[in-house]
Amino acid sequence: MARAAVTTLRDVEVLGIPSGERERLPAGSWLVVQQSLGGQFTAMVERGGLVRIDGADADALGPEYEEEVRRAREERAGAAEGPFDEQKVWEALGQVYDPEIPASIVELGLVYLVAAEPVEGGHRVAVKMTLTAPACGIGPVLVEDVRRAILGVPGVKDVEVELVFEPPWDPSRMSEAAKLQLGFL
């Protein structure tokens, strides 16, 4: 559904990109959905600039967006069954997207480390990750997205996400697929 013009059906809280600041768009606001990934929507607003709209607010965009979020949740629910498996952690991370770039944080090479250790009643997962730009205000939002995604993995009882900037990220860390998709090849 990328690049579809939409008028919001109700007031909706959005997240400014890259500032990470919350703001409210009133009902009737015009926007263009730029990307729709992982049950989240990135849109350009009429005044210019980008915002992220959470999947929980898809009804403000219309029924087709609600349906897209429903399908994404069903896919995640199917993956959230069974015993703990570190591969499922990586799959969950693969569903977390940078709101400015149409690629997952895994494909972008933002995840530096995933480590799991047994704890009472399950596993504790530690993640070290970075951002494409250290001053990006969306960093705390991505950290929370990662934490939430991993908590949805079976057997995960605790998650620690550390944002690091050493080594600094550069495009060489991207997967070949992301490089091709983003025009680096």
Disulfide bonds with the S-S distance in Angstrom:
none
